[in-house]
Amino acid sequence: MSEIFPDLLRGVITDVMLVLLLCTMAIPKYKSKWIYIITTAFILLFNISGNAYFYRANNYTAVFHLDLVMLIIIGIALKPLFTDKIMQWCFSYITMLNIYVAVVFLSYILSDIFPDPYYGNAFLRLVLFSVVIIVFYKWVSELYRRVLDYWYIYMLPILVLLISFLGYFFGGDIVERLSQNDISLIVLIVLGITIYIAIIHSLKTITEKYDMYEENRKIQAEQEYLHLAANSMSQRLKLMEEVSQQNSRATHDRRHFNNMLLELLSQNNTAEAIALLQGQVQVEPKVSRVYCENPMVNAAVGHYATMAEGAGIKTHIELDIPAELTVDGAELSVVVSNLMENAIMGCSKLPQGREKSLRFICYNVGRLILELENPCTEDTMLDKEGYPVTCEEGHGMGTKSVIAFTKKYEGELIFKIESEMFRVRMIL
């Protein structure tokens, strides 16, 4: 047993480091480390048991062939333990094989510099695998895991590299093959390093372009939001101007009324004065309803509540929105306008005979919880991200504005469709 101990040690180091390398490259599916520890123990037990026979016979060629078969089995058996897509898993697996072959060769060639080449070989494998794992974990892992697509592009060069490696390991005694082709294998390892450097650079470029694309989308969403906010504010200013004009006309009319009343009283014509006052009392003044303490939100709600009631939509509005907010009041008023406008549009699409209603409630529990619901048609749907789907050209901008606002203030936004009722819940 003692004569094959260096070989067994080298085998244990190789198997453990290969599993660690694979766990570093791929994304583990389970949080429990014991699953992977037990799996590694089974791999060690099976592989070392098989290799022990060939170690006694000094048949390292058979050991390499058995290890290769074991690695193929590992590649298939361990896939359910990781969440990688199939192409990304294949890339990781082939990369592991390339690293394994390169480390086997380098540890064999460089082991002669040690007093005891057998233990030197095991030590070199430990060092080489550790260097690869540390480099990958610190500088490549995050970049590697962010890329979910395009792995098929990189499969051909690394597959050709693996076939080229294996060509030197087959066709005779493995020790003789490695000794005779040492220069060619060193050149191939250098070529392999350049291939992987090019792939990592390409992955970095892809992630940078993706980040730039996401940043541009964010900027575009913010621009759309600002455009919607400007349009809404313009409409609100126009409405305020109309109200101001109405108040001016009312003031002007009241001045004439007061003059008429004064003239009647000066003529002791009290009967006519009383009749005039009674007629004025019968004219019911239009009083704007106060929905909440915040003036901008209240103006928006009042405008769309009037619009909803004019469209025959039954409204139920209870809002506890204070005057002072942790978010911008103008922005929140735009969001409320968009939500209520979408609800009114949803009600307008209902078939005849179905009740149209709009329920809008806001709770203030330290955070604002806004809930709005309205009936919807059967074809109303949400996309895979949980946002409303719109097929009409020019629509959907209001929803994008609401989403941008929620992200800006790190809130929560939930859309639900239940029993043909469309519900929105926003927490700020």
C-alpha positions as CSV (number, residue, x, y, z in Angstrom):
1,M,0.0,0.0,0.0
2,S,2.8,2.4,0.9
3,E,4.4,2.1,-2.6
4,I,1.2,3.4,-4.3
5,F,0.5,6.0,-1.6
6,P,2.0,8.9,-3.7
7,D,-0.2,7.8,-6.7
8,L,-3.3,7.7,-4.5
9,L,-2.5,11.1,-3.0
10,R,-2.1,12.5,-6.5
11,G,-5.4,11.0,-7.5
12,V,-7.3,12.4,-4.5
13,I,-5.8,15.9,-5.1
14,T,-6.8,15.7,-8.8
15,D,-10.4,14.6,-8.1
16,V,-11.0,17.1,-5.3
17,M,-9.6,20.0,-7.3
18,L,-11.5,19.1,-10.4
19,V,-14.8,19.2,-8.4
20,L,-13.8,22.5,-6.8
21,L,-12.9,23.9,-10.2
22,L,-16.3,22.8,-11.6
23,C,-18.1,24.4,-8.6
24,T,-16.2,27.6,-9.1
25,M,-17.1,27.8,-12.8
26,A,-20.7,26.6,-12.7
27,I,-23.6,28.0,-10.6
28,P,-24.5,25.5,-7.8
29,K,-28.2,24.8,-7.6
30,Y,-28.4,24.0,-3.9
31,K,-27.2,26.1,-1.0
32,S,-26.2,23.1,1.2
33,K,-22.5,22.3,0.8
34,W,-23.1,18.8,2.1
35,I,-24.6,17.7,-1.2
36,Y,-21.4,18.6,-3.0
37,I,-19.2,17.2,-0.3
38,I,-21.0,13.8,-0.3
39,T,-20.9,13.8,-4.2
40,T,-17.2,14.5,-4.1
41,A,-16.7,11.6,-1.6
42,F,-18.5,9.2,-3.9
43,I,-16.4,10.3,-6.9
44,L,-13.2,9.8,-4.8
45,L,-14.3,6.4,-3.6
46,F,-15.2,5.1,-7.0
47,N,-12.2,6.6,-8.9
48,I,-9.5,5.7,-6.4
49,S,-10.9,2.2,-6.1
50,G,-10.6,1.7,-9.8
51,N,-7.2,3.4,-10.1
52,A,-5.6,1.5,-7.2
53,Y,-5.4,-1.7,-9.4
54,F,-3.6,0.1,-12.2
55,Y,-1.3,1.9,-9.8
56,R,0.0,-1.4,-8.5
57,A,0.7,-2.4,-12.1
58,N,2.3,0.9,-12.9
59,N,-0.1,1.2,-15.8
60,Y,-0.5,5.0,-15.9
61,T,-2.0,4.9,-19.4
62,A,-4.9,2.9,-18.1
63,V,-5.2,5.3,-15.1
64,F,-5.5,8.2,-17.5
65,H,-8.1,6.4,-19.6
66,L,-10.1,5.5,-16.5
67,D,-9.9,9.1,-15.2
68,L,-11.2,10.3,-18.6
69,V,-14.1,8.0,-18.4
70,M,-14.8,9.2,-14.9
71,L,-14.8,12.8,-16.0
72,I,-17.3,12.0,-18.7
73,I,-19.6,10.4,-16.1
74,I,-19.0,13.4,-13.8
75,G,-20.0,15.8,-16.6
76,I,-23.3,13.9,-17.1
77,A,-24.1,13.0,-13.4
78,L,-23.3,16.4,-11.9
79,K,-25.4,18.6,-14.3
80,P,-28.6,18.3,-12.2
81,L,-26.6,19.8,-9.3
82,F,-26.0,23.1,-11.2
83,T,-28.3,25.7,-12.7
84,D,-26.2,26.5,-15.9
85,K,-27.8,26.3,-19.3
86,I,-26.7,23.3,-21.3
87,M,-24.3,25.2,-23.6
88,Q,-22.7,27.0,-20.7
89,W,-22.4,23.7,-18.8
90,C,-20.7,22.1,-21.9
91,F,-18.3,25.0,-22.1
92,S,-17.4,24.7,-18.4
93,Y,-17.0,20.9,-18.7
94,I,-14.8,21.0,-21.8
95,T,-12.7,23.8,-20.1
96,M,-12.3,21.6,-17.1
97,L,-11.0,18.8,-19.3
98,N,-8.6,21.1,-21.0
99,I,-7.3,22.3,-17.7
100,Y,-7.0,18.8,-16.4
101,V,-5.0,17.6,-19.4
102,A,-2.7,20.7,-19.2
103,V,-2.1,20.2,-15.5
104,V,-1.4,16.5,-15.9
105,F,1.3,17.3,-18.5
106,L,2.9,20.2,-16.6
107,S,3.0,18.3,-13.3
108,Y,4.7,15.4,-15.0
109,I,7.3,17.5,-16.9
110,L,8.1,19.7,-13.9
111,S,8.1,17.0,-11.3
112,D,11.8,16.1,-12.0
113,I,12.9,19.3,-10.3
114,F,11.8,17.8,-7.0
115,P,13.9,15.3,-5.0
116,D,11.0,12.9,-5.0
117,P,9.2,13.3,-8.4
118,Y,6.2,11.3,-7.2
119,Y,5.4,13.6,-4.3
120,G,6.5,16.5,-6.5
121,N,3.9,15.6,-9.1
122,A,1.1,15.6,-6.5
123,F,2.4,19.0,-5.0
124,L,2.5,20.5,-8.5
125,R,-1.1,19.4,-9.3
126,L,-2.3,21.0,-6.0
127,V,-0.5,24.3,-6.8
128,L,-1.5,24.4,-10.5
129,F,-5.2,23.7,-9.8
130,S,-5.2,26.1,-6.9
131,V,-3.8,28.9,-9.1
132,V,-6.4,28.2,-11.8
133,I,-9.3,28.2,-9.3
134,I,-8.1,31.4,-7.5
135,V,-7.6,33.2,-10.8
136,F,-11.0,32.1,-12.0
137,Y,-12.8,32.9,-8.7
138,K,-11.3,36.4,-8.4
139,W,-11.2,37.7,-11.9
140,V,-13.4,35.6,-14.2
141,S,-16.2,34.1,-12.2
142,E,-18.5,37.1,-11.9
143,L,-18.0,37.9,-15.6
144,Y,-18.4,34.3,-16.6
145,R,-21.7,33.8,-14.8
146,R,-23.3,37.0,-16.1
147,V,-23.2,35.8,-19.7
148,L,-26.1,33.4,-20.3
149,D,-26.1,33.2,-24.1
150,Y,-23.6,33.0,-27.0
151,W,-21.7,30.1,-25.5
152,Y,-22.0,28.1,-28.8
153,I,-19.7,30.7,-30.4
154,Y,-16.8,29.6,-28.1
155,M,-17.4,25.8,-28.3
156,L,-15.5,25.2,-31.5
157,P,-12.0,26.6,-30.5
158,I,-12.0,24.9,-27.0
159,L,-13.3,21.6,-28.5
160,V,-10.5,21.6,-31.1
161,L,-8.0,22.4,-28.3
162,L,-9.2,19.4,-26.3
163,I,-9.0,17.1,-29.3
164,S,-5.5,18.4,-30.0
165,F,-4.5,17.7,-26.4
166,L,-5.9,14.2,-26.4
167,G,-4.1,13.4,-29.6
168,Y,-0.9,13.4,-27.7
169,F,-2.2,11.2,-24.8
170,F,-3.4,8.4,-27.0
171,G,-1.5,6.0,-29.3
172,G,0.9,4.4,-26.9
173,D,2.3,4.5,-23.4
174,I,1.3,7.8,-21.9
175,V,4.7,8.4,-20.2
176,E,6.5,8.0,-23.5
177,R,4.0,10.1,-25.3
178,L,4.4,13.0,-22.9
179,S,8.2,12.8,-22.9
180,Q,8.4,12.7,-26.7
181,N,6.0,15.5,-27.4
182,D,6.9,17.9,-24.5
183,I,7.7,20.9,-26.8
184,S,4.5,20.4,-28.8
185,L,2.4,20.2,-25.7
186,I,4.0,23.3,-24.2
187,V,3.2,25.2,-27.4
188,L,-0.3,23.8,-27.3
189,I,-0.8,25.0,-23.7
190,V,0.4,28.5,-24.6
191,L,-2.0,28.5,-27.5
192,G,-4.8,27.3,-25.2
193,I,-4.0,30.2,-22.8
194,T,-4.3,32.7,-25.6
195,I,-7.6,31.2,-26.7
196,Y,-9.1,31.5,-23.2
197,I,-7.7,35.1,-22.8
198,A,-9.5,36.0,-26.1
199,I,-12.7,34.3,-24.9
200,I,-12.5,36.2,-21.5
201,H,-11.9,39.4,-23.3
202,S,-14.9,38.7,-25.6
203,L,-17.1,37.9,-22.5
204,K,-16.0,41.2,-21.0
205,T,-16.9,43.1,-24.1
206,I,-20.3,41.4,-24.2
207,T,-21.1,42.3,-20.6
208,E,-19.9,45.9,-21.1
209,K,-22.2,46.2,-24.2
210,Y,-25.1,44.7,-22.2
211,D,-24.4,47.2,-19.3
212,M,-24.3,50.1,-21.8
213,Y,-27.6,48.8,-23.4
214,E,-29.3,48.6,-19.9
215,E,-28.0,52.1,-19.1
216,N,-29.3,53.5,-22.3
217,R,-32.7,51.8,-21.6
218,K,-32.7,53.4,-18.2
219,I,-31.9,56.8,-19.6
220,Q,-34.6,56.4,-22.3
221,A,-37.1,55.4,-19.6
222,E,-36.2,58.4,-17.5
223,Q,-36.5,60.7,-20.6
224,E,-39.9,59.2,-21.4
225,Y,-40.9,59.7,-17.8
226,L,-39.8,63.3,-17.8
227,H,-41.7,63.9,-21.1
228,L,-44.9,62.4,-19.6
229,A,-44.4,64.5,-16.5
230,A,-44.0,67.6,-18.5
231,N,-47.1,66.9,-20.6
232,S,-49.1,66.1,-17.5
233,M,-48.0,69.3,-15.8
234,S,-48.8,71.3,-18.9
235,Q,-52.4,69.8,-18.8
236,R,-52.7,70.6,-15.1
237,L,-51.6,74.2,-15.6
238,K,-54.1,74.5,-18.4
239,L,-56.8,73.2,-16.1
240,M,-55.7,75.6,-13.4
241,E,-55.9,78.5,-15.9
242,E,-59.4,77.4,-16.8
243,V,-60.4,77.3,-13.1
244,S,-58.9,80.8,-12.6
245,Q,-60.9,82.2,-15.6
246,Q,-64.1,80.6,-14.1
247,N,-63.3,82.2,-10.8
248,S,-62.7,85.6,-12.5
249,R,-66.1,85.4,-14.3
250,A,-67.8,84.4,-11.0
251,T,-66.2,87.4,-9.3
252,H,-67.3,89.7,-12.1
253,D,-70.9,88.3,-12.0
254,R,-71.1,88.6,-8.2
255,R,-70.1,92.3,-8.4
256,H,-73.1,92.9,-10.7
257,F,-75.3,90.8,-8.5
258,N,-74.2,92.8,-5.4
259,N,-74.9,96.1,-7.2
260,M,-78.4,94.9,-8.2
261,L,-79.1,93.9,-4.7
262,L,-77.9,97.1,-3.3
263,E,-80.0,99.1,-5.7
264,L,-83.2,97.1,-4.8
265,L,-82.6,97.6,-1.1
266,S,-81.9,101.4,-1.6
267,Q,-85.4,101.6,-3.3
268,N,-87.0,99.7,-0.4
269,N,-88.0,97.0,-2.9
270,T,-87.4,94.2,-0.4
271,A,-89.7,91.7,-2.1
272,E,-87.6,91.8,-5.3
273,A,-84.4,91.6,-3.3
274,I,-85.6,88.5,-1.4
275,A,-86.6,86.8,-4.7
276,L,-83.2,87.6,-6.2
277,L,-81.5,86.1,-3.1
278,Q,-83.7,83.0,-3.2
279,G,-82.9,82.5,-6.9
280,Q,-79.2,82.7,-6.1
281,V,-79.4,80.2,-3.3
282,Q,-81.1,77.7,-5.7
283,V,-78.1,77.8,-7.9
284,E,-76.0,75.1,-6.3
285,P,-72.3,76.0,-6.3
286,K,-69.8,73.5,-7.7
287,V,-67.5,72.6,-4.9
288,S,-64.4,70.7,-5.6
289,R,-64.0,67.6,-3.4
290,V,-60.9,67.2,-1.3
291,Y,-59.5,63.7,-1.6
292,C,-56.2,64.1,0.2
293,E,-54.0,66.7,1.9
294,N,-51.4,66.8,-0.9
295,P,-52.6,69.6,-3.3
296,M,-51.0,68.2,-6.5
297,V,-52.2,64.7,-6.0
298,N,-55.6,66.0,-5.0
299,A,-55.8,68.0,-8.2
300,A,-54.9,65.0,-10.3
301,V,-57.4,62.7,-8.5
302,G,-60.1,65.3,-8.8
303,H,-59.6,65.7,-12.5
304,Y,-59.7,62.0,-13.3
305,A,-62.5,61.3,-10.8
306,T,-64.6,63.9,-12.6
307,M,-63.6,62.3,-15.9
308,A,-64.5,58.8,-14.6
309,E,-67.9,59.9,-13.3
310,G,-68.6,61.6,-16.6
311,A,-68.0,58.3,-18.4
312,G,-70.5,56.5,-16.1
313,I,-67.8,54.9,-14.0
314,K,-68.7,54.4,-10.3
315,T,-65.8,55.6,-8.2
316,H,-64.7,54.8,-4.6
317,I,-61.7,56.9,-3.5
318,E,-60.2,56.9,0.0
319,L,-56.7,58.5,0.1
320,D,-54.5,59.2,3.1
321,I,-51.7,61.1,1.4
322,P,-50.1,63.8,3.5
323,A,-49.0,67.2,2.3
324,E,-45.4,66.4,3.0
325,L,-44.1,63.4,1.2
326,T,-40.8,61.4,1.0
327,V,-41.2,61.4,-2.8
328,D,-41.7,64.3,-5.2
329,G,-45.3,65.4,-5.1
330,A,-45.4,66.4,-8.8
331,E,-44.0,63.0,-9.8
332,L,-46.5,61.1,-7.6
333,S,-49.4,63.2,-9.1
334,V,-48.2,62.1,-12.6
335,V,-48.1,58.5,-11.5
336,V,-51.6,58.7,-10.0
337,S,-52.8,60.4,-13.2
338,N,-51.4,57.5,-15.3
339,L,-52.9,54.8,-13.1
340,M,-56.4,56.4,-13.0
341,E,-56.2,57.1,-16.8
342,N,-55.3,53.5,-17.4
343,A,-58.2,52.4,-15.2
344,I,-60.7,54.6,-17.1
345,M,-59.4,53.3,-20.4
346,G,-59.8,49.7,-19.1
347,C,-63.4,50.4,-18.1
348,S,-64.1,52.0,-21.5
349,K,-63.3,48.6,-23.2
350,L,-65.8,46.7,-21.1
351,P,-68.8,45.2,-23.0
352,Q,-72.2,46.7,-22.5
353,G,-74.1,45.6,-19.5
354,R,-71.1,45.1,-17.3
355,E,-70.7,47.5,-14.3
356,K,-67.9,50.0,-14.6
357,S,-66.1,50.8,-11.4
358,L,-62.9,52.3,-10.1
359,R,-61.6,51.7,-6.6
360,F,-58.6,53.8,-5.4
361,I,-57.4,53.5,-1.8
362,C,-54.1,54.7,-0.2
363,Y,-52.9,53.9,3.3
364,N,-50.2,55.8,5.1
365,V,-48.5,53.4,7.5
366,G,-45.0,55.0,7.5
367,R,-44.9,54.0,3.8
368,L,-47.6,54.8,1.3
369,I,-49.6,51.8,0.0
370,L,-51.6,52.7,-3.1
371,E,-54.2,50.2,-4.3
372,L,-56.2,50.7,-7.5
373,E,-58.6,48.2,-9.1
374,N,-61.0,48.2,-12.0
375,P,-62.8,45.5,-14.0
376,C,-61.0,44.4,-17.2
377,T,-61.7,42.4,-20.3
378,E,-60.8,38.7,-20.7
379,D,-57.9,39.5,-23.1
380,T,-56.0,41.7,-20.5
381,M,-52.7,40.0,-19.9
382,L,-49.4,40.5,-18.1
383,D,-46.0,39.8,-19.6
384,K,-43.3,37.5,-18.1
385,E,-42.0,40.3,-15.9
386,G,-45.5,40.9,-14.5
387,Y,-46.3,44.1,-16.4
388,P,-49.4,44.8,-18.5
389,V,-49.2,43.9,-22.2
390,T,-50.4,46.5,-24.7
391,C,-50.7,45.8,-28.4
392,E,-52.1,49.3,-29.4
393,E,-49.5,51.7,-30.9
394,G,-48.8,54.7,-28.7
395,H,-50.1,53.0,-25.5
396,G,-48.0,51.7,-22.6
397,M,-46.1,54.9,-21.9
398,G,-48.0,55.6,-18.8
399,T,-47.1,52.1,-17.4
400,K,-43.5,52.7,-18.2
401,S,-43.6,56.0,-16.4
402,V,-45.1,54.3,-13.3
403,I,-42.4,51.5,-13.4
404,A,-39.6,54.1,-13.7
405,F,-41.0,56.1,-10.8
406,T,-41.2,53.0,-8.6
407,K,-37.6,52.0,-9.4
408,K,-36.4,55.5,-8.8
409,Y,-37.7,55.5,-5.3
410,E,-36.9,51.8,-4.7
411,G,-40.6,51.0,-4.2
412,E,-42.6,47.9,-4.9
413,L,-45.0,47.6,-7.8
414,I,-47.3,44.6,-8.3
415,F,-49.9,44.1,-11.1
416,K,-52.5,41.3,-10.7
417,I,-55.4,40.0,-12.8
418,E,-57.9,38.0,-10.8
419,S,-61.5,37.2,-11.8
420,E,-61.4,39.8,-14.6
421,M,-60.4,42.5,-12.1
422,F,-57.2,44.4,-12.8
423,R,-55.3,45.4,-9.6
424,V,-52.3,47.6,-9.0
425,R,-50.5,47.8,-5.7
426,M,-47.6,50.3,-5.2
427,I,-45.6,50.6,-2.0
428,L,-43.4,53.7,-1.5
